Amino acid sequence: MTSWGGTGIGSDNPLGANWLTIVLGLGFVLSFGYWTTNFAEVQRALSAKNLSAAQRTPLIAAFPKIFIVFLVMIPGLVAAALIPRFGTPESGYQYNDAIPYLMQQLLPNGVLGIAVTGLLAAFMAGMAANISSFNTVFTNDIWGRYVVKGRPDDYYVRFGRLITALGVLASIGTAFLASSFSNIMAYLQTLFSFFNVPMFVVFIIGMFWKRASMKSGFWGLIAGTTAAMVNYFVIYEQGIIDIPSDQGANFVSAIAGFVAGAVVMVGVTLFTKPKPESELQGLVYGTRSPGMAEPPAAGDDAWYRKPALLGWGAVVLAAACYIPFSF
């Protein structure tokens, strides 16, 4: 019952992941990629009333995120205690059945209805955020900027509605793909390793390196996605490397995508022309847009609203929840 039991390099475990792939693939690449490229958080930060509120948005959201591990872990432990060898063929239940089984067996009818309503509400909120981000990015940043330029706003509104409908249909289609995976977490991590990780590479290099160019970001995305897909569909699924689970393979895919994207982005940057530094003000670390300085709004200078306090508080709380189970 420790975090690192059986994760030594060369050790066997059901996940097929050692401490290196867990720390780099899951802890750094996948987790950071999800948090920094999750459009729901980015959208809320961009719509904040001022700069101070925008800085606090991801920091405040980090606190409830810390406790999600308990929402995932405790139902599994309860199911394992109620049914011997839960998740094995002998028990008749898979790991995906833990929460439905507990809801069916332990919740009375009224509370069961509330639980189902909560699950549906969470699903609808997540879908709404993802579809609206897909609509916005595709319509404004791709179609309106590169394909059909300079049209009236009503044209882009109609096109955005069409893209929303297509996005809903595409999301319904992906449900059939998800059914082929052993559990929903493996499916999500597969998608994250293909798409979020290369985007995280572009984010992190572009935010901290003024020399990075637009072309290098594009080719970094392509290289990262290609490397992750080759690792998963060719090296893992064809049995070139023996990894016993989809999630273990995803950690390796995430590392491959990150390394490939970073190497290609840095390499292409050295042979392309960077943007003028005047166009990077406020977009790259160490620069500030003219006129961005503003006095704090009423109440924002309170000690409990300081971004540094919130950030370090989240770090300390995460360490307090994690360290007792590390040894």
C-alpha positions, 0 to 999 in steps of 0.5 A: 500500500505504498505509492512506489511499490513494484515500480522499480525499473525491471519490476513487474506490476499490472500497470506495466509502468516503472517510476520513471514513466510514472513521474515523467509520463503521468506526473509531468507530461500528461498532468501538466499537459491536461492542466495547461491546455484544458480550455475550460480553465483557460476560458474562465481565466480569459473571461475574468474581470481583471488580471488578479482574478485571472491569475487566481483562477487556475490556483483556486481550481487546483484545490478541489482537483487535489482531492479528486484522487480520493473520489477515484480511490475510495469507491474502488477500495470499498468495492474491493472490500465488499466483493473478494477479488473485485475486477477479476473474471472470478468476481464477475465484475470489472473495475469499471463496475465499481461506482455503478455497483456501489450506487445500486447496492448502497444508495436508497432510491431518492439518493440514487436519483440525486447521484445519477443527476449529478453524474449527468450534470457533470457530463453536460458541463464538461461537454458544453465547455469542450464543444464551445471551445471546439466551436470557438477555436475552429471558427475564429482561429482556423476557418476565419483566419486562414480559410474564409477571411473578412466575412460579416459576423453573421456568417461566422455565427452560422458557421459556428452553429454548423461546427457545433452540430458536427462536433456533437456528432463527432463526440457521439462517434467517439463513444464507440471508440471508447467502448473498445478500451478496458476503462475510460481513463485509459481512453482519455490518457490515450487521447491526451498523449496524442493531442494534449502533450504535443500542445503542452510542448508548444505552450511551454517552449513558446511561453519561455523562449522568445526565439520560438517561431510559429512554424516550429510550433506547427511542426512540433505539434505534428511531430509530437502527435506522430511520435505518440501514435507510432509508439501506441499503434506500432510499438505497443499494439504490435508487441514490439515492446511488452507493456501489459496495460493501455495506461502503461503504454500511454505513459511511454507515448506521452514521453515520446510525444513530448521529446519528439515535439520539443526536439523538432520545435527547437530544431525548426526554430533555429532555421526559421525567422522569429517574430519581432519582440514587439509582437511578443509583449505580454505573451512570453515570460519576462515581457509585459504588454504596454498598459497592462499594469493596473492597480488591484481592484477593491479587496484583491490586495487582501492577503488570502487573495495573493496568487503566491499564497494560493499557489504555495498553499496548493503545493503544500496541501498536495504534498501533505496528501501524497507524502504519507503514502510514498514510503 
